């Protein structure tokens, strides 16, 4: 499921829950979609953290102690 569609469906179920309530099936679907969303978010966040390069590491490799950025 597309990330935008996933969020849209979660929001749709949330709005319905606030107005008329959810059936047991819809509650289960909402919980599964929320879990899928959180797993995607965690995975993307971990990838971002893994791609960070530290300035100290670059200074050690290049031998340039004046590099500040």
PDB file as gemmi writes it, atoms N, CA and C in Angstrom:
CRYST1    1.000    1.000    1.000  90.00  90.00  90.00 P 1                      
ATOM      1  N   UNK A   1       0.847  -1.171   0.000  1.00  0.00           N  
ATOM      2  CA  UNK A   1       0.000   0.000   0.000  1.00  0.00           C  
ATOM      3  C   UNK A   1       0.897   1.241   0.000  1.00  0.00           C  
ATOM      4  N   UNK A   2       0.547   2.199  -0.829  1.00  0.00           N  
ATOM      5  CA  UNK A   2       1.266   3.470  -0.924  1.00  0.00           C  
ATOM      6  C   UNK A   2       1.217   4.193   0.422  1.00  0.00           C  
ATOM      7  N   UNK A   3       2.312   4.871   0.762  1.00  0.00           N  
ATOM      8  CA  UNK A   3       2.411   5.568   2.047  1.00  0.00           C  
ATOM      9  C   UNK A   3       1.291   6.595   2.214  1.00  0.00           C  
ATOM     10  N   UNK A   4       1.001   7.366   1.159  1.00  0.00           N  
ATOM     11  CA  UNK A   4      -0.067   8.370   1.232  1.00  0.00           C  
ATOM     12  C   UNK A   4      -1.436   7.720   1.402  1.00  0.00           C  
ATOM     13  N   UNK A   5      -1.654   6.612   0.705  1.00  0.00           N  
ATOM     14  CA  UNK A   5      -2.931   5.899   0.839  1.00  0.00           C  
ATOM     15  C   UNK A   5      -3.071   5.297   2.238  1.00  0.00           C  
ATOM     16  N   UNK A   6      -1.956   4.833   2.771  1.00  0.00           N  
ATOM     17  CA  UNK A   6      -1.949   4.271   4.121  1.00  0.00           C  
ATOM     18  C   UNK A   6      -2.376   5.330   5.137  1.00  0.00           C  
ATOM     19  N   UNK A   7      -1.784   6.504   5.047  1.00  0.00           N  
ATOM     20  CA  UNK A   7      -2.128   7.601   5.957  1.00  0.00           C  
ATOM     21  C   UNK A   7      -3.577   8.033   5.759  1.00  0.00           C  
ATOM     22  N   UNK A   8      -4.005   8.114   4.502  1.00  0.00           N  
ATOM     23  CA  UNK A   8      -5.385   8.519   4.217  1.00  0.00           C  
ATOM     24  C   UNK A   8      -6.381   7.539   4.839  1.00  0.00           C  
ATOM     25  N   UNK A   9      -6.099   6.254   4.731  1.00  0.00           N  
ATOM     26  CA  UNK A   9      -7.011   5.247   5.295  1.00  0.00           C  
ATOM     27  C   UNK A   9      -7.011   5.311   6.827  1.00  0.00           C  
ATOM     28  N   UNK A  10      -5.849   5.498   7.426  1.00  0.00           N  
ATOM     29  CA  UNK A  10      -5.778   5.638   8.883  1.00  0.00           C  
ATOM     30  C   UNK A  10      -6.602   6.843   9.321  1.00  0.00           C  
ATOM     31  N   UNK A  11      -6.450   7.951   8.619  1.00  0.00           N  
ATOM     32  CA  UNK A  11      -7.205   9.163   8.956  1.00  0.00           C  
ATOM     33  C   UNK A  11      -8.705   8.968   8.763  1.00  0.00           C  
ATOM     34  N   UNK A  12      -9.064   8.264   7.697  1.00  0.00           N  
ATOM     35  CA  UNK A  12     -10.480   7.987   7.439  1.00  0.00           C  
ATOM     36  C   UNK A  12     -11.090   7.176   8.587  1.00  0.00           C  
ATOM     37  N   UNK A  13     -10.376   6.144   9.014  1.00  0.00           N  
ATOM     38  CA  UNK A  13     -10.869   5.324  10.120  1.00  0.00           C  
ATOM     39  C   UNK A  13     -10.901   6.116  11.427  1.00  0.00           C  
ATOM     40  N   UNK A  14      -9.954   7.003  11.607  1.00  0.00           N  
ATOM     41  CA  UNK A  14      -9.932   7.834  12.810  1.00  0.00           C  
ATOM     42  C   UNK A  14     -11.134   8.770  12.861  1.00  0.00           C  
ATOM     43  N   UNK A  15     -11.440   9.392  11.717  1.00  0.00           N  
ATOM     44  CA  UNK A  15     -12.611  10.280  11.660  1.00  0.00           C  
ATOM     45  C   UNK A  15     -13.899   9.502  11.916  1.00  0.00           C  
ATOM     46  N   UNK A  16     -13.993   8.316  11.322  1.00  0.00           N  
ATOM     47  CA  UNK A  16     -15.190   7.499  11.515  1.00  0.00           C  
ATOM     48  C   UNK A  16     -15.329   7.086  12.977  1.00  0.00           C  
ATOM     49  N   UNK A  17     -14.203   6.764  13.603  1.00  0.00           N  
ATOM     50  CA  UNK A  17     -14.235   6.368  15.006  1.00  0.00           C  
ATOM     51  C   UNK A  17     -14.755   7.501  15.888  1.00  0.00           C  
ATOM     52  N   UNK A  18     -14.399   8.732  15.551  1.00  0.00           N  
ATOM     53  CA  UNK A  18     -14.847   9.884  16.338  1.00  0.00           C  
ATOM     54  C   UNK A  18     -16.328  10.183  16.141  1.00  0.00           C  
ATOM     55  N   UNK A  19     -16.864   9.836  14.971  1.00  0.00           N  
ATOM     56  CA  UNK A  19     -18.260  10.175  14.689  1.00  0.00           C  
ATOM     57  C   UNK A  19     -19.218   9.049  15.042  1.00  0.00           C  
ATOM     58  N   UNK A  20     -19.061   7.895  14.406  1.00  0.00           N  
ATOM     59  CA  UNK A  20     -20.033   6.813  14.604  1.00  0.00           C  
ATOM     60  C   UNK A  20     -19.437   5.571  15.246  1.00  0.00           C  
ATOM     61  N   UNK A  21     -18.136   5.519  15.384  1.00  0.00           N  
ATOM     62  CA  UNK A  21     -17.494   4.343  15.956  1.00  0.00           C  
ATOM     63  C   UNK A  21     -17.089   3.350  14.881  1.00  0.00           C  
ATOM     64  N   UNK A  22     -16.276   2.404  15.273  1.00  0.00           N  
ATOM     65  CA  UNK A  22     -15.762   1.399  14.343  1.00  0.00           C  
ATOM     66  C   UNK A  22     -16.270   0.012  14.712  1.00  0.00           C  
ATOM     67  N   UNK A  23     -16.405  -0.819  13.687  1.00  0.00           N  
ATOM     68  CA  UNK A  23     -16.715  -2.222  13.925  1.00  0.00           C  
ATOM     69  C   UNK A  23     -15.439  -2.906  14.410  1.00  0.00           C  
ATOM     70  N   UNK A  24     -15.568  -4.133  14.854  1.00  0.00           N  
ATOM     71  CA  UNK A  24     -14.393  -4.889  15.299  1.00  0.00           C  
ATOM     72  C   UNK A  24     -13.396  -5.070  14.156  1.00  0.00           C  
ATOM     73  N   UNK A  25     -13.903  -5.321  12.955  1.00  0.00           N  
ATOM     74  CA  UNK A  25     -13.033  -5.496  11.786  1.00  0.00           C  
ATOM     75  C   UNK A  25     -12.289  -4.206  11.460  1.00  0.00           C  
ATOM     76  N   UNK A  26     -12.991  -3.085  11.538  1.00  0.00           N  
ATOM     77  CA  UNK A  26     -12.366  -1.797  11.241  1.00  0.00           C  
ATOM     78  C   UNK A  26     -11.329  -1.431  12.305  1.00  0.00           C  
ATOM     79  N   UNK A  27     -11.613  -1.769  13.547  1.00  0.00           N  
ATOM     80  CA  UNK A  27     -10.648  -1.518  14.618  1.00  0.00           C  
ATOM     81  C   UNK A  27      -9.386  -2.335  14.390  1.00  0.00           C  
ATOM     82  N   UNK A  28      -9.559  -3.586  13.998  1.00  0.00           N  
ATOM     83  CA  UNK A  28      -8.413  -4.446  13.711  1.00  0.00           C  
ATOM     84  C   UNK A  28      -7.629  -3.896  12.522  1.00  0.00           C  
ATOM     85  N   UNK A  29      -8.330  -3.471  11.468  1.00  0.00           N  
ATOM     86  CA  UNK A  29      -7.670  -2.893  10.297  1.00  0.00           C  
ATOM     87  C   UNK A  29      -6.890  -1.641  10.686  1.00  0.00           C  
ATOM     88  N   UNK A  30      -7.515  -0.781  11.485  1.00  0.00           N  
ATOM     89  CA  UNK A  30      -6.856   0.460  11.918  1.00  0.00           C  
ATOM     90  C   UNK A  30      -5.578   0.148  12.691  1.00  0.00           C  
ATOM     91  N   UNK A  31      -5.641  -0.814  13.591  1.00  0.00           N  
ATOM     92  CA  UNK A  31      -4.464  -1.179  14.381  1.00  0.00           C  
ATOM     93  C   UNK A  31      -3.351  -1.735  13.499  1.00  0.00           C  
ATOM     94  N   UNK A  32      -3.713  -2.562  12.514  1.00  0.00           N  
ATOM     95  CA  UNK A  32      -2.717  -3.115  11.593  1.00  0.00           C  
ATOM     96  C   UNK A  32      -2.089  -2.020  10.733  1.00  0.00           C  
ATOM     97  N   UNK A  33      -2.913  -1.079  10.264  1.00  0.00           N  
ATOM     98  CA  UNK A  33      -2.393   0.018   9.446  1.00  0.00           C  
ATOM     99  C   UNK A  33      -1.473   0.924  10.258  1.00  0.00           C  
ATOM    100  N   UNK A  34      -1.852   1.180  11.490  1.00  0.00           N  
ATOM    101  CA  UNK A  34      -1.000   1.997  12.361  1.00  0.00           C  
ATOM    102  C   UNK A  34       0.342   1.319  12.599  1.00  0.00           C  
ATOM    103  N   UNK A  35       0.310   0.009  12.814  1.00  0.00           N  
ATOM    104  CA  UNK A  35       1.555  -0.728  13.038  1.00  0.00           C  
ATOM    105  C   UNK A  35       2.427  -0.698  11.785  1.00  0.00           C  
ATOM    106  N   UNK A  36       1.821  -0.856  10.623  1.00  0.00           N  
ATOM    107  CA  UNK A  36       2.559  -0.795   9.364  1.00  0.00           C  
ATOM    108  C   UNK A  36       3.178   0.597   9.182  1.00  0.00           C  
ATOM    109  N   UNK A  37       2.399   1.642   9.507  1.00  0.00           N  
ATOM    110  CA  UNK A  37       2.900   3.014   9.407  1.00  0.00           C  
ATOM    111  C   UNK A  37       4.106   3.213  10.329  1.00  0.00           C  
ATOM    112  N   UNK A  38       3.990   2.759  11.571  1.00  0.00           N  
ATOM    113  CA  UNK A  38       5.096   2.914  12.518  1.00  0.00           C  
ATOM    114  C   UNK A  38       6.337   2.152  12.070  1.00  0.00           C  
ATOM    115  N   UNK A  39       6.153   0.954  11.541  1.00  0.00           N  
ATOM    116  CA  UNK A  39       7.295   0.182  11.047  1.00  0.00           C  
ATOM    117  C   UNK A  39       7.980   0.893   9.885  1.00  0.00           C  
ATOM    118  N   UNK A  40       7.183   1.457   8.965  1.00  0.00           N  
ATOM    119  CA  UNK A  40       7.754   2.216   7.851  1.00  0.00           C  
ATOM    120  C   UNK A  40       8.504   3.434   8.355  1.00  0.00           C  
ATOM    121  N   UNK A  41       7.910   4.142   9.309  1.00  0.00           N  
ATOM    122  CA  UNK A  41       8.539   5.339   9.861  1.00  0.00           C  
ATOM    123  C   UNK A  41       9.872   4.989  10.518  1.00  0.00           C  
ATOM    124  N   UNK A  42       9.876   3.940  11.330  1.00  0.00           N  
ATOM    125  CA  UNK A  42      11.101   3.523  12.016  1.00  0.00           C  
ATOM    126  C   UNK A  42      12.180   3.126  11.016  1.00  0.00           C  
ATOM    127  N   UNK A  43      11.783   2.401   9.985  1.00  0.00           N  
ATOM    128  CA  UNK A  43      12.734   1.970   8.966  1.00  0.00           C  
ATOM    129  C   UNK A  43      13.344   3.162   8.239  1.00  0.00           C  
ATOM    130  N   UNK A  44      12.511   4.108   7.831  1.00  0.00           N  
ATOM    131  CA  UNK A  44      13.007   5.300   7.139  1.00  0.00           C  
ATOM    132  C   UNK A  44      13.904   6.132   8.048  1.00  0.00           C  
ATOM    133  N   UNK A  45      13.524   6.272   9.299  1.00  0.00           N  
ATOM    134  CA  UNK A  45      14.319   7.048  10.245  1.00  0.00           C  
ATOM    135  C   UNK A  45      15.675   6.387  10.475  1.00  0.00           C  
ATOM    136  N   UNK A  46      15.687   5.067  10.590  1.00  0.00           N  
ATOM    137  CA  UNK A  46      16.942   4.336  10.774  1.00  0.00           C  
ATOM    138  C   UNK A  46      17.848   4.524   9.564  1.00  0.00           C  
ATOM    139  N   UNK A  47      17.282   4.492   8.356  1.00  0.00           N  
ATOM    140  CA  UNK A  47      18.079   4.716   7.154  1.00  0.00           C  
ATOM    141  C   UNK A  47      18.699   6.104   7.159  1.00  0.00           C  
ATOM    142  N   UNK A  48      17.944   7.102   7.599  1.00  0.00           N  
ATOM    143  CA  UNK A  48      18.478   8.463   7.675  1.00  0.00           C  
ATOM    144  C   UNK A  48      19.621   8.538   8.679  1.00  0.00           C  
ATOM    145  N   UNK A  49      19.444   7.909   9.823  1.00  0.00           N  
ATOM    146  CA  UNK A  49      20.503   7.927  10.826  1.00  0.00           C  
ATOM    147  C   UNK A  49      21.740   7.182  10.341  1.00  0.00           C  
ATOM    148  N   UNK A  50      21.539   6.077   9.643  1.00  0.00           N  
ATOM    149  CA  UNK A  50      22.664   5.301   9.138  1.00  0.00           C  
ATOM    150  C   UNK A  50      23.458   6.051   8.074  1.00  0.00           C  
ATOM    151  N   UNK A  51      22.821   6.995   7.388  1.00  0.00           N  
ATOM    152  CA  UNK A  51      23.502   7.713   6.311  1.00  0.00           C  
ATOM    153  C   UNK A  51      24.240   8.963   6.807  1.00  0.00           C  
ATOM    154  N   UNK A  52      24.151   9.263   8.094  1.00  0.00           N  
ATOM    155  CA  UNK A  52      24.824  10.444   8.651  1.00  0.00           C  
ATOM    156  C   UNK A  52      26.326  10.193   8.695  1.00  0.00           C  
ATOM    157  N   UNK A  53      27.073  11.183   8.230  1.00  0.00           N  
ATOM    158  CA  UNK A  53      28.530  11.130   8.321  1.00  0.00           C  
ATOM    159  C   UNK A  53      28.961  12.118   9.390  1.00  0.00           C  
ATOM    160  N   UNK A  54      29.857  11.686  10.231  1.00  0.00           N  
ATOM    161  CA  UNK A  54      30.347  12.533  11.309  1.00  0.00           C  
ATOM    162  C   UNK A  54      31.579  13.295  10.847  1.00  0.00           C  
ATOM    163  N   UNK A  55      31.650  14.566  11.191  1.00  0.00           N  
ATOM    164  CA  UNK A  55      32.770  15.414  10.798  1.00  0.00           C  
ATOM    165  C   UNK A  55      34.065  14.878  11.382  1.00  0.00           C  
ATOM    166  N   UNK A  56      34.028  14.394  12.611  1.00  0.00           N  
ATOM    167  CA  UNK A  56      35.234  13.874  13.241  1.00  0.00           C  
ATOM    168  C   UNK A  56      35.810  12.714  12.437  1.00  0.00           C  
ATOM    169  N   UNK A  57      34.944  11.859  11.898  1.00  0.00           N  
ATOM    170  CA  UNK A  57      35.396  10.732  11.091  1.00  0.00           C  
ATOM    171  C   UNK A  57      36.085  11.214   9.827  1.00  0.00           C  
ATOM    172  N   UNK A  58      35.550  12.234   9.177  1.00  0.00           N  
ATOM    173  CA  UNK A  58      36.139  12.762   7.955  1.00  0.00           C  
ATOM    174  C   UNK A  58      37.477  13.424   8.247  1.00  0.00           C  
ATOM    175  N   UNK A  59      37.596  14.130   9.370  1.00  0.00           N  
ATOM    176  CA  UNK A  59      38.854  14.772   9.731  1.00  0.00           C  
ATOM    177  C   UNK A  59      39.936  13.730   9.934  1.00  0.00           C  
ATOM    178  N   UNK A  60      39.602  12.643  10.598  1.00  0.00           N  
ATOM    179  CA  UNK A  60      40.580  11.593  10.852  1.00  0.00           C  
ATOM    180  C   UNK A  60      41.043  10.949   9.553  1.00  0.00           C  
ATOM    181  N   UNK A  61      40.141  10.749   8.620  1.00  0.00           N  
ATOM    182  CA  UNK A  61      40.485  10.109   7.357  1.00  0.00           C  
ATOM    183  C   UNK A  61      41.294  11.026   6.454  1.00  0.00           C  
ATOM    184  N   UNK A  62      40.933  12.314   6.416  1.00  0.00           N  
ATOM    185  CA  UNK A  62      41.585  13.257   5.516  1.00  0.00           C  
ATOM    186  C   UNK A  62      42.810  13.905   6.139  1.00  0.00           C  
ATOM    187  N   UNK A  63      42.947  13.849   7.421  1.00  0.00           N  
ATOM    188  CA  UNK A  63      44.062  14.489   8.091  1.00  0.00           C  
ATOM    189  C   UNK A  63      43.932  15.997   8.145  1.00  0.00           C  
ATOM    190  N   UNK A  64      42.786  16.543   7.800  1.00  0.00           N  
ATOM    191  CA  UNK A  64      42.555  17.991   7.788  1.00  0.00           C  
ATOM    192  C   UNK A  64      41.898  18.390   9.101  1.00  0.00           C  
ATOM    193  N   UNK A  65      42.661  18.966   9.995  1.00  0.00           N  
ATOM    194  CA  UNK A  65      42.135  19.350  11.303  1.00  0.00           C  
ATOM    195  C   UNK A  65      41.413  20.688  11.269  1.00  0.00           C  
ATOM    196  N   UNK A  66      41.490  21.450  10.161  1.00  0.00           N  
ATOM    197  CA  UNK A  66      40.833  22.749  10.062  1.00  0.00           C  
ATOM    198  C   UNK A  66      39.406  22.645   9.555  1.00  0.00           C  
ATOM    199  N   UNK A  67      38.999  21.489   9.102  1.00  0.00           N  
ATOM    200  CA  UNK A  67      37.659  21.289   8.569  1.00  0.00           C  
ATOM    201  C   UNK A  67      36.641  21.355   9.704  1.00  0.00           C  
ATOM    202  N   UNK A  68      35.693  22.287   9.600  1.00  0.00           N  
ATOM    203  CA  UNK A  68      34.699  22.449  10.659  1.00  0.00           C  
ATOM    204  C   UNK A  68      33.294  22.075  10.209  1.00  0.00           C  
ATOM    205  N   UNK A  69      33.050  21.943   8.932  1.00  0.00           N  
ATOM    206  CA  UNK A  69      31.706  21.653   8.427  1.00  0.00           C  
ATOM    207  C   UNK A  69      31.683  20.307   7.774  1.00  0.00           C  
TER     208      UNK A  69                                                      
END                                                                             
